[in-house]
Amino acid sequence: MKIAIEYGSRHNGIISRYSDRDLLLIHNGCKNSSEERIKFQLLGYDVTVMSEKKAIHLAKSGSLFLKHVITEGKIINGEASIYNNVNSEWRPKKDYQDEIDSNIDILDLLQTLPENKFSLLFVNDLLITSIRNIAIRKFAADGVYVFAWEEIFKQLYSVGRINMNDIKILLFSRKLKNAYRNRMYYSVHFEFIYKLFEIAKKIINFNGKINFCNRKSIVLGLPDKLPERSYKQLRAYEIVCSFYQYNSDVRNLASMVSKPSYFSSGGIGNDCG
């Protein structure tokens, strides 16, 4: 292991009992990376792993994930030199429109949803995550780098995209999302999801809709229509899990969709995932 960096809401933003403990491990070889990942997972961290080569490549490519880690991260183990190197190599992109468009494309999944509480929790997760991802990129295009949830909402409010009531809904949505990621499946009313959806449309600027589909063949066939190991395919598998209401029939699938950074790895270097 080269370096371990803790980042996210434990250092900035809104902390609740459902908040993740986010950690990035950057290694210089795969020999011990799996053991290091397991060690930190047992300590309660949500771990992302990448090689030093990949980290440098992403920094030069303007990765906002790495900008987030650099800006808000704290070294808890390892050598500070790689942190400084990644920091010095980071360069902004000219624009992030391709990433925004890719995220909007994923929202097509809202048109094929089982009709149950698990599906509504999935919708909440997808919407609040998309709001954050797209807002971060829109602000970054103007040279403004904000990553903490609370700061993003404040920034959206300051530019007139949302009001104070919207912020209350977004804050609750974020807590609901974190509980869902910890496999706490609370009931949520469609009225709340509809309000969140309307807020998302204001921020994201898309004209999508939510459609329910309880036909097993359509829901189960959805992932096969998407590129292998893509993030969109991962979220489609999550819809399959919601169709089965996360019962024992999809235990292995549910475990896979809970680790998107491992599933959707790619690019320069090997994550050894």
VEXDREN-2710 file (C-alpha; in Angstrom, 1 decimal):
% VEXDREN-2710
k/r/px/py/pz
1/MET/0.0/0.0/0.0
2/LYS/1.3/3.5/-0.9
3/ILE/-1.2/5.8/0.9
4/ALA/-4.6/5.8/2.6
5/ILE/-6.7/9.0/2.4
6/GLU/-9.9/9.5/4.2
7/TYR/-12.3/12.0/2.6
8/GLY/-16.0/13.0/2.5
9/SER/-18.6/13.8/5.1
10/ARG/-16.4/12.7/8.0
11/HIS/-14.4/15.8/7.3
12/ASN/-16.8/18.2/5.6
13/GLY/-20.5/18.3/4.9
14/ILE/-23.4/16.8/6.7
15/ILE/-22.6/14.0/9.2
16/SER/-25.3/11.6/10.4
17/ARG/-25.3/8.2/11.9
18/TYR/-25.8/6.9/8.3
19/SER/-22.7/8.7/6.9
20/ASP/-20.1/6.7/5.0
21/ARG/-16.5/6.5/6.0
22/ASP/-14.9/7.0/2.6
23/LEU/-11.3/6.0/1.9
24/LEU/-9.0/6.0/-1.1
25/LEU/-6.1/3.6/-1.2
26/ILE/-3.4/4.3/-3.8
27/HIS/-0.9/1.5/-4.2
28/ASN/2.3/1.0/-6.2
29/GLY/1.7/-2.7/-6.8
30/CYS/-1.1/-5.3/-6.4
31/LYS/0.7/-7.6/-4.0
32/ASN/-0.9/-6.3/-0.8
33/SER/-3.7/-4.1/-2.0
34/SER/-6.4/-6.7/-1.4
35/GLU/-5.3/-7.2/2.2
36/GLU/-5.1/-3.5/2.8
37/ARG/-8.7/-3.1/1.4
38/ILE/-10.0/-5.8/3.6
39/LYS/-8.3/-4.3/6.7
40/PHE/-9.9/-0.9/6.2
41/GLN/-13.3/-2.4/5.3
42/LEU/-13.2/-4.2/8.6
43/LEU/-12.6/-0.9/10.3
44/GLY/-15.9/0.4/8.7
45/TYR/-14.6/2.2/5.6
46/ASP/-16.1/2.3/2.1
47/VAL/-12.9/1.7/0.2
48/THR/-11.9/2.7/-3.3
49/VAL/-8.5/1.3/-4.6
50/MET/-6.4/2.4/-7.6
51/SER/-2.8/2.3/-8.7
52/GLU/-0.5/5.2/-8.5
53/LYS/-0.3/5.2/-12.3
54/LYS/-4.1/5.5/-12.6
55/ALA/-4.2/8.2/-10.0
56/ILE/-1.7/10.3/-11.9
57/HIS/-3.6/9.7/-15.2
58/LEU/-6.9/10.7/-13.6
59/ALA/-5.3/13.8/-12.0
60/LYS/-4.0/14.9/-15.4
61/SER/-7.5/14.2/-16.9
62/GLY/-9.2/16.6/-14.5
63/SER/-10.9/13.9/-12.4
64/LEU/-13.3/15.6/-9.9
65/PHE/-13.2/12.5/-7.7
66/LEU/-9.5/13.1/-7.2
67/LYS/-10.0/16.8/-6.8
68/HIS/-12.5/16.0/-4.0
69/VAL/-10.0/13.7/-2.3
70/ILE/-7.2/16.2/-2.7
71/THR/-9.3/19.1/-1.4
72/GLU/-11.0/17.5/1.5
73/GLY/-8.9/14.4/2.2
74/LYS/-6.8/13.6/5.3
75/ILE/-3.8/11.2/5.1
76/ILE/-4.3/8.5/7.7
77/ASN/-1.5/6.1/6.6
78/GLY/1.3/6.0/4.1
79/GLU/3.6/8.4/2.3
80/ALA/2.6/12.0/1.7
81/SER/4.7/12.3/-1.4
82/ILE/2.1/10.5/-3.6
83/TYR/-0.6/12.9/-2.3
84/ASN/1.6/15.9/-3.1
85/ASN/2.4/14.4/-6.6
86/VAL/-1.3/13.8/-7.4
87/ASN/-2.1/17.3/-6.2
88/SER/0.6/18.9/-8.3
89/GLU/-0.5/16.9/-11.4
90/TRP/-4.2/17.8/-11.2
91/ARG/-5.5/19.9/-14.1
92/PRO/-9.1/20.9/-14.8
93/LYS/-10.9/19.9/-17.9
94/LYS/-12.1/22.5/-20.4
95/ASP/-15.6/21.3/-19.6
96/TYR/-17.4/18.4/-18.0
97/GLN/-20.4/18.2/-20.4
98/ASP/-19.6/14.6/-21.5
99/GLU/-19.8/13.5/-17.8
100/ILE/-23.0/15.4/-17.3
101/ASP/-24.6/13.9/-20.4
102/SER/-23.5/10.4/-19.3
103/ASN/-25.2/10.9/-15.9
104/ILE/-28.4/12.2/-17.5
105/ASP/-28.4/9.1/-19.7
106/ILE/-28.5/6.8/-16.6
107/LEU/-31.8/8.5/-15.6
108/ASP/-33.4/6.5/-18.5
109/LEU/-33.6/3.7/-15.9
110/LEU/-36.4/5.6/-14.2
111/GLN/-38.7/4.4/-17.0
112/THR/-38.5/0.7/-16.0
113/LEU/-39.2/0.4/-12.3
114/PRO/-40.9/-2.3/-10.2
115/GLU/-43.7/-0.9/-8.1
116/ASN/-42.6/-1.3/-4.5
117/LYS/-40.8/0.5/-1.7
118/PHE/-37.4/-0.8/-2.7
119/SER/-37.8/0.7/-6.1
120/LEU/-38.7/4.1/-4.6
121/LEU/-35.6/3.9/-2.5
122/PHE/-33.6/3.2/-5.6
123/VAL/-35.2/6.2/-7.3
124/ASN/-34.3/8.4/-4.3
125/ASP/-30.7/7.2/-4.4
126/LEU/-30.4/7.7/-8.2
127/LEU/-31.9/11.2/-8.1
128/ILE/-30.0/12.6/-5.1
129/THR/-26.7/11.1/-6.4
130/SER/-27.3/12.6/-9.9
131/ILE/-28.2/16.0/-8.4
132/ARG/-24.9/16.0/-6.6
133/ASN/-22.8/14.6/-9.5
134/ILE/-24.2/17.0/-12.0
135/ALA/-24.1/20.1/-9.8
136/ILE/-20.4/19.4/-8.9
137/ARG/-19.6/19.3/-12.6
138/LYS/-21.6/22.4/-13.5
139/PHE/-19.9/24.4/-10.8
140/ALA/-16.5/23.0/-11.8
141/ALA/-17.0/24.3/-15.3
142/ASP/-17.1/27.8/-13.8
143/GLY/-14.0/27.1/-11.7
144/VAL/-16.0/26.5/-8.5
145/TYR/-15.1/23.3/-6.7
146/VAL/-17.6/22.2/-4.0
147/PHE/-18.1/18.6/-2.9
148/ALA/-19.7/18.5/0.5
149/TRP/-23.5/18.0/0.3
150/GLU/-24.3/21.0/2.4
151/GLU/-22.0/23.3/0.5
152/ILE/-23.5/22.1/-2.8
153/PHE/-27.0/22.9/-1.6
154/LYS/-25.9/26.3/-0.4
155/GLN/-24.3/27.0/-3.8
156/LEU/-27.5/25.9/-5.6
157/TYR/-29.5/28.2/-3.4
158/SER/-27.2/31.1/-3.9
159/VAL/-27.5/30.9/-7.7
160/GLY/-31.3/30.6/-7.5
161/ARG/-31.7/27.0/-8.6
162/ILE/-33.5/25.9/-5.4
163/ASN/-35.3/27.4/-2.4
164/MET/-35.2/26.7/1.3
165/ASN/-38.0/24.1/1.2
166/ASP/-36.1/22.3/-1.6
167/ILE/-33.0/22.1/0.7
168/LYS/-35.1/20.4/3.4
169/ILE/-36.2/17.8/1.0
170/LEU/-32.7/17.3/-0.4
171/LEU/-31.2/16.9/3.1
172/PHE/-33.8/14.2/4.0
173/SER/-33.2/12.5/0.6
174/ARG/-29.5/12.3/1.4
175/LYS/-30.1/10.7/4.8
176/LEU/-32.5/8.3/3.2
177/LYS/-29.9/7.4/0.6
178/ASN/-27.2/6.7/3.2
179/ALA/-29.6/4.5/5.1
180/TYR/-30.4/2.6/1.9
181/ARG/-26.7/2.1/1.2
182/ASN/-26.5/0.6/4.7
183/ARG/-29.3/-1.8/3.8
184/MET/-31.9/0.0/5.9
185/TYR/-35.0/-0.2/3.7
186/TYR/-37.4/2.4/5.1
187/SER/-40.8/3.1/3.6
188/VAL/-41.0/6.3/1.5
189/HIS/-44.1/7.9/0.0
190/PHE/-44.4/8.5/-3.8
191/GLU/-45.4/12.1/-3.0
192/PHE/-41.9/12.7/-1.5
193/ILE/-40.2/11.1/-4.6
194/TYR/-42.3/13.2/-6.8
195/LYS/-41.2/16.4/-5.0
196/LEU/-37.5/15.3/-5.3
197/PHE/-38.1/14.5/-9.0
198/GLU/-39.3/18.0/-9.6
199/ILE/-36.3/19.5/-7.8
200/ALA/-34.0/17.3/-9.8
201/LYS/-35.6/18.6/-13.1
202/LYS/-34.8/22.2/-12.0
203/ILE/-31.2/21.4/-11.3
204/ILE/-30.4/18.8/-14.0
205/ASN/-32.5/20.2/-16.8
206/PHE/-34.0/17.0/-18.2
207/ASN/-37.5/16.1/-19.2
208/GLY/-37.6/12.5/-18.0
209/LYS/-40.4/10.7/-16.3
210/ILE/-40.9/7.8/-13.9
211/ASN/-42.7/4.7/-15.2
212/PHE/-43.4/1.5/-13.3
213/CYS/-43.2/-1.9/-14.9
214/ASN/-43.9/-5.2/-13.1
215/ARG/-43.2/-7.5/-16.0
216/LYS/-40.5/-9.9/-14.8
217/SER/-39.0/-10.5/-18.3
218/ILE/-38.6/-6.8/-19.0
219/VAL/-37.0/-6.0/-15.6
220/LEU/-34.7/-9.0/-15.6
221/GLY/-33.6/-8.3/-19.2
222/LEU/-32.7/-4.7/-18.6
223/PRO/-29.0/-5.2/-17.7
224/ASP/-28.4/-7.3/-20.8
225/LYS/-29.2/-4.4/-23.0
226/LEU/-26.4/-2.2/-21.5
227/PRO/-22.6/-2.2/-21.9
228/GLU/-20.9/-4.8/-19.8
229/ARG/-19.4/-3.5/-16.5
230/SER/-20.8/0.0/-17.1
231/TYR/-22.1/2.1/-14.2
232/LYS/-25.5/2.1/-16.0
233/GLN/-25.6/-1.7/-16.1
234/LEU/-24.7/-1.7/-12.4
235/ARG/-27.7/0.5/-11.6
236/ALA/-29.9/-1.8/-13.8
237/TYR/-28.9/-4.8/-11.7
238/GLU/-30.0/-2.7/-8.7
239/ILE/-33.4/-2.5/-10.3
240/VAL/-33.4/-6.3/-10.5
241/CYS/-32.6/-6.5/-6.8
242/SER/-35.5/-4.1/-6.0
243/PHE/-37.8/-6.3/-8.1
244/TYR/-36.9/-9.2/-5.8
245/GLN/-37.2/-6.9/-2.8
246/TYR/-33.6/-7.8/-1.9
247/ASN/-34.5/-11.3/-0.8
248/SER/-32.2/-14.3/-0.5
249/ASP/-32.6/-15.1/-4.3
250/VAL/-30.4/-12.0/-5.1
251/ARG/-28.0/-12.1/-2.1
252/ASN/-24.9/-12.2/-4.3
253/LEU/-26.2/-9.6/-6.8
254/ALA/-27.1/-7.3/-3.9
255/SER/-23.5/-7.6/-2.6
256/MET/-22.1/-6.7/-6.0
257/VAL/-24.3/-3.6/-6.5
258/SER/-23.2/-2.3/-3.1
259/LYS/-19.6/-1.8/-4.4
260/PRO/-19.9/0.3/-7.6
261/SER/-16.2/1.3/-7.5
262/TYR/-15.1/-2.3/-7.8
263/PHE/-17.7/-3.2/-10.5
264/SER/-17.1/-0.2/-12.7
265/SER/-13.3/-0.1/-12.6
266/GLY/-11.5/0.7/-15.8
267/GLY/-9.0/3.1/-17.4
268/ILE/-5.3/3.3/-16.9
269/GLY/-3.8/1.0/-14.4
270/ASN/-5.4/-2.0/-12.6
271/ASP/-7.5/-1.6/-9.5
272/CYS/-6.8/-5.2/-8.5
273/GLY/-10.5/-5.4/-7.6
END
